[in-house]
Amino acid sequence: MTCTQAGPLFSPYLDGAVTGKQMRELSHHLEGCDRCSRHYASLVRTQDLLARVGGDEFIILLDKPVNRD
């Protein structure tokens, strides 16, 4: 997998919305590519920050919480 192929998969990878093959290939790419690893780590930190800041607001906005089990 190249950096050009990996980049568009970062967000879906974070969301668990990639195929098993894509997951393995991207994981392997991230292990060997410092540039993509730094970019991905930055996205993970951003997602974590947004989750921490916005977590309580989502509970308030949900009229009827959905059980996803």
C-alpha positions as CSV (number, residue, x, y, z in Angstrom):
1,M,0.0,0.0,0.0
2,T,1.3,3.5,-0.9
3,C,0.8,6.7,1.1
4,T,-1.6,7.9,-1.5
5,Q,-3.7,4.8,-1.0
6,A,-3.4,4.9,2.8
7,G,-4.4,8.5,3.4
8,P,-8.1,8.2,2.4
9,L,-8.5,5.1,4.6
10,F,-7.4,6.8,7.9
11,S,-10.8,8.1,8.9
12,P,-12.7,4.9,7.9
13,Y,-10.0,2.9,9.7
14,L,-10.6,4.9,12.9
15,D,-14.4,4.3,12.5
16,G,-13.9,0.5,11.9
17,A,-15.4,0.9,8.4
18,V,-12.7,-0.8,6.4
19,T,-12.5,-4.4,5.2
20,G,-10.2,-6.9,6.9
21,K,-7.8,-6.7,4.0
22,Q,-7.7,-2.9,4.1
23,M,-7.2,-3.1,7.9
24,R,-4.2,-5.4,7.5
25,E,-2.7,-3.5,4.6
26,L,-3.1,-0.1,6.3
27,S,-1.7,-1.5,9.6
28,H,1.3,-2.9,7.8
29,H,1.8,0.4,6.0
30,L,1.6,2.5,9.2
31,E,4.2,0.2,10.8
32,G,6.7,1.1,8.1
33,C,5.9,4.7,7.2
34,D,6.8,7.4,9.6
35,R,5.0,10.1,7.7
36,C,1.7,8.3,7.6
37,S,2.1,7.1,11.2
38,R,2.5,10.7,12.4
39,H,-0.5,11.8,10.3
40,Y,-2.7,9.0,11.6
41,A,-1.6,9.6,15.2
42,S,-2.6,13.2,14.8
43,L,-6.0,12.2,13.6
44,V,-6.4,9.8,16.6
45,R,-5.5,12.6,19.0
46,T,-8.0,15.0,17.3
47,Q,-10.8,12.4,17.4
48,D,-10.0,11.7,21.1
49,L,-10.1,15.5,21.9
50,L,-13.4,15.9,20.1
51,A,-14.9,12.9,21.9
52,R,-13.8,14.4,25.3
53,V,-15.1,17.8,24.5
54,G,-18.4,16.7,22.9
55,G,-19.3,13.6,24.9
56,D,-21.8,15.0,27.3
57,E,-23.6,17.1,24.7
58,F,-24.5,14.0,22.7
59,I,-26.3,12.4,25.6
60,I,-28.4,15.6,26.1
61,L,-29.3,15.8,22.4
62,L,-30.4,12.2,22.1
63,D,-34.2,12.0,22.5
64,K,-34.2,8.2,22.6
65,P,-30.8,6.5,22.9
66,V,-30.3,3.7,20.5
67,N,-29.1,0.3,21.8
68,R,-26.7,-1.0,19.2
69,D,-26.3,-4.4,20.7
